[in-house]
Amino acid sequence: MNKTFSAALAATLIAGLSGTAFAQTKEVKIGYVTTLTTGGAAIGKPMETAVNLAVEHMGGKMGDFDIKVIFGDDGFKPETGKQVTDKLVKQDNVDFVAGYIWSNVLLASRKSVLDAGKFLISSNAGPSPVAGKLCNENFFSTSWQNDQNPMAMGEVLNQRGVKSLYVMSPNYAAGKNMVTGLERTFKGEILGKDFTKWPGQLDFSAELAKAKASGAEAIFVFYPGKAGGAFVQQYQQAGLKGVMDLYTVFTIDAVSLPRFQKANFEGVLGSFQTMFWSPDMDNEQNKRFVASYKEKTGQYPPHYAAQAYDTMYLIKSAVEASGGDLKNMDAMRAAMKSASFPSVRGEFTYGNNNMPIQNFYLREVVKDDDGDWTTKIVSTVFEKHQDPYAAECPLK
């Protein structure tokens, strides 16, 4: 090989490398913490599906950035969730940390993210401290504050003339917030209250016996995931259907309805819950999301999936506002604060504590045209509702 040819070949190779291997691919890294094992995976897996669906709908890009999502499994435990969060922040050096089903996991993990100067986005958990005194300019929610859905249900109970209740909820942060929210609006009398072991308790026979003996005309419960299915089955087996009307939040939804339908628990048909979103909401983003999710899974998406999908579009709005610089926190924060992304819930705003100000609806469990069990909106309970802890948040 002569020197002229050798030099030309080297120049060609260098030019090729400078356009490929030497070029820096711009990438946004998103750590997503959810529950992918244990019974909590019944919620976490739909969230994972929705995140991946959003990436697909975005064509794998947020602006000029390729999207890299790193999932972390909290194993349904606060200590595991914190360990996973620490890894995402310190080893993976993600730009955003999102997810979090459980309030106790979010509370255990929040400082790891916020102290590192990262954005933290809750796709589900809404414990009162993060909406109030522990609010932070870099924390955002795409769901709700825990008190809000039961506050809406309390108003529904008032409208229906319910005078007395028995209340059951798990003994952890979200469970306590749910009962507090109910008590904020319900004007009747609570004749008994049980905070049951969480996680793990799936036998509610003793509590149901106490509820029946209380003489209350209705029972209110919050049991997400697997516990919800166990509760509804035992409620029916205890012969309480038609004796004590059942009102729930986060218990009868698209996670549990396929199982209830398969088991022929027809008692859930016609039951009511409150929620900020429903699969029948009439906007283009929601129609696309619901149709694609059903195509992939054969089932309706639960609200957990809707919130996860919205999380990715909130992040997308921030990345596209960054001007190509993911250190431009002010621009990204302002973009998220504006809530200008296309949400499956339609238009909403953020309060001073970066929690959504949004409508809450009464939903009924119905059969669709194919005979599948789902929910539909019956009425609007609250319009542009702000959580009660915003006043405790020092942010303006």
N, C-alpha and C positions, 0 to 999 in steps of 0.2 A: 504493500500500500504506500503510495507516494505521499509526501508531506502535504501537498495541496489538497488531495482528496481527504486526507485525515483531518485537516483543519475544517474543511467544509462539513464533513460528517459531524464533527464535534459541535460546530455552530448550529447545525440542524437539530441535534439532540438537545442542546441547551435551550433553543427556542421552543421546542416542543414541551420540555419540562416546565419552562416558565409559564406556559399557557395551561398546564394541567397540574402536575404534582406540586409546583411551587405556588400555584394560585391558592389563596385562602378562601375556602367556602364559608360563607357567612351562615351561622347557625344559631338558632335560639333554642336553649335547652330548658325544658319544663319538667320539673319533678312533680309527680302526681302520686299522692299518698292515699291509699284506700285499703279496703279489706278484701283480699283475694283468696284467703283460706278461711277455715272455720265457718260457722253458720252465717257470719256476717258477709260472706262472699255473695250471698243472695242479693245483697245491695251493691257490693263493690264491683261485681262482674258487669252488671248493666252500666255502671259508671265508666268502667274501662272500655266497654263497647262504644259508648257515646263519645268518649275522647277520641278513639281511633276513627270513628265515623266523621267527626269534625275535621280531623286532619285530612281524611280522604276528600271531604267536600271542599277543603281549602286547596286541594292539589298539592299538599305537602309543603306549602309555603305560607309564610306570614310576611307580606311585603317582599323584600329581597332575601329574606332569611329562610333557610331550610328548617323544618321543624323536627326536633328530636325530643321525644317524650320518654322519660325514665320512670317507670312505675315502681312504687314501693309498697310492700304489703305490711300493714300495721299489725296483722295477726289478731285484731280485736283487742289489743292491749295498749294502754298509754305508754308504758315503758318501751315497748317495741316500736310504736309509732315515733317516739322521740329519737330512738336509735336510727331508724330509717331516715328521718328528717335530717339528722346530723350528717349522715353519709351524703345525702343529696346536696347539702349546702357546702360541706367541707371537702369532700372527695370529688364529687361530680361537678361542683361549682355551677349549679343550675342558675338560670336567670330568674325564674319564677318557681315558687312552690305552691301547689294547689291540691285540692281534694278534701279529705277529712270528713268522714261520715259522722264520727262520734265526738261529742263535745269534750269528753275527758281526754281524748287523744289530741284534739286541737289545743286545748289548754296546756297540755304537757309539752307541746312542740312549738308553740308560737314564738317564744323568745329565741329559739335557735335560728329561726328565719329572720325575724325582725332585727335582732341584734347584729346580724350579718349584713344588714342593709338591703335585703332582698324583698321583693313583693310576695305577700302571702294572700292567697285567695281561697276562701272556703266555698266548696261546692255544696256543702250541706250543713255542717254544724254551725249553730248560732247561739252559743252560750252568752248569757247576759253580760259577763265581765268584758268581753271583747266589743260589745256594742256600747258599753258604758265607760267606766273608769279606765279600762285597759285598751280603749280604742287607739288606733295608730294610723297615721297617714298612709302607710304602706300596706294596710290590711283592707281587703275588699271582700264582699260576699256576693255570690250569685244565687243565694237561696232566700233566707229569711232569718229573723231573730226568733229563737225558740218559743217565746211567749205568743207570737202572733197568730199562728194557726189555732191554738186552743182559745185565744181571745175571740177569734171569729166564731168558733164553735160555741162558746159561752153566749154570744149574741144570738146564734141560731136557737139555742135552748130557750132563751128568753122569748123569742118570737113564737116558739112552739108551745109556750105555756108550761114548760117543765118546772116543777116546784121543788123537787128533791132528787139528789144524786148520790150514788156511791162512786168513789174515785179510786182507780188503780193505775200505778205507773212504776217503772223501774227506779231503783234507788241509785241514780247517778245524776250528773249535772243537768242533762237535757230533760230527764224525767221530772226533776223538781221544777224546772222552768215551765214545763207543760202544765203542771198543776197550778203554778203561780199565774200563768196566763189565763187559764180557765177561771180562776177565782177573781181575776181583775174585772171580768164582765158578767159572769153568771150571778143572777140576782136571787136565785133560790137557795135552799139549804143543802149543805153537804152532810149527809148522815153517817158517813164513814170514809176512811181513807187508808189505803195500803200502799207502801213503797216496797216493792218486792226485790229480791236479790238480782243483781245484774253484773255480768251476764251469767247465764247458766240455768236460771229457774225457768222450767217449762211446765211445771205442775202448779196449777192455780186453783185446785179443788177447794183448799181450805179458805182461800180468799173469796171464792165465788159463794161458798156457803155463808160466809159472813155478810156478803153483799145481799144475798137473798133474805137473810134474817133481819137486815137493817130496815126493811120496809120502804126503801127508796123506790121511786117509780122508774128510775133510769140509772144506767151505769155508764160512766165515761172512762175510757182507757187509752193509754198510749203504749203500744208494744210494737216496735218496728221489727222487720225481718222475721226470722224463724219463730220468735216468741209470739208474734201476732197470729200466725197460723195455729199455734198450739192453744192460744187463748180462745180464739173463735170456735174451734172444735169443742173445747171444754164448756164454753158458754152454751152451746147448743145441746151438748150431752147432759148438762145440768138442768135442762128444761126451763131455761130462763127466757127463751124466745117467746114473746107475747106476754111475759110476766114483767120483765125489766127491759125497756127499750135500750138498745146499744148505740152509743155515740162514740166515735173514735177519731183520732188523728194519727196518721202514719202507721196504721194497722191494717186497713183493708185498702190495697192499692194494686198497681200493675205487677208488683213483685209477688203478691200473695194470690191474686185473683185466678191465675191459671191453675194453681193447686186447689183452690176452693171449688172451681168449676169441675176439675177432674174428680174431686171427692163428692161432688154433687151437694155442696153446702149451699142450697138455694136460699137459705136464710139471709145471706149477704146481699142478695138482689134487692134493690130498693133501699139499701142502707145509705147513709149520708156521711160525708167527711167535708172538711174545709181545706182549701189549698189555693195557692196563687196561680196555679197552672192546671191545664187539663189537655189531654190529647186532641180534643175537638176544638181547640182555640183556632180562630179563623184569621191566620196571617201566613204569609208565604214561607217564612223561615220555619214555622212550626209544621206546616204541611209537608215540607221537604224532609224535615227531621223525622217526623212520625212515619212517613211512608218508607224512608230508607231504613229506619230501625226495624220496622215490621218485616221488610224484605230480608234483612240479615238474620233476624232472630225468630220470625214467625209469631212474635208477640208484640203487644203494645208496649211502648217505653214507659217506665215509671218516672215519677217526678225527679228521682235521683239522677236518672240519665239526662233528663231535660236540663237540670242544673249543671251537670258536667259539660254538656254540649255548649251551654251558654258561657261557661268558664273559658273555654278555648276561644270563643269569639271575643270575649272581653280582653283576653291576652292579645289576640290578633290586633285589636284596635290600638292597644298600647304600643306594640312592636311597630306598627305602620306609622305611628306618630313620633317615633324615636328619631327620625331623620337618619336612620342607619347606625345609630349609636345607642347600644343598650345600656350605656351608663347615663344616658339622658333621662334620669329618673323624673325630673319635673315635667317633661313633655309627656312621658308615659302615664304618670299619675293624673295629669290633667285630662288625658284622653279617657282613662277609665272612669274618672269622676263624672265625665259628661254623659256616661251611659248611652253613647251614640251608636253602639254596635247593634246589629239586628238580633233581637232576643226572641226566643220562642214564646215568651209571655206577652210580646208586644212592647210598647213604649213604657218605660218607667224612669224614675230618677233615683239618685243617691242622696241620703241624708248626710248631715255633718259627720256622722260616724261611719260612713261608707257602707251602710246597710241599705238594701233596697226600700224605697217608698213605692208601694205597689198595691194593686187590688187583691182582695181575697174573695174566693167564690165558694158557694155551696155546690158540692158535686154528688151526684147520685150514681150508684152502681146499676148498670143496665146491660142488656144484651144488644150487640150490634146486629147489622143485617145478616152477618154470617153466623150468628149465634154465639159469638165470643163475648165474654164478660169484660166490660170496660167501664169507664166513668164518663159522665157528661155534665156540663155546667147547668145548674138549675137557676141560680140567681147570684147576684153580687151582694156579698155581706158587708165588705168594707171597700171604700174607694180611696186610693192613694194613702194607704195606712202606713204610719211611721211607728217604729217600735218604741216602747215606753222608756228605754234606757238612753236614747239619744241625748236627753237633757243632761245626763251625767258625763257625757263625752266632752273633753275640753277643746276638741277641734271645732273650728268655725266653718 
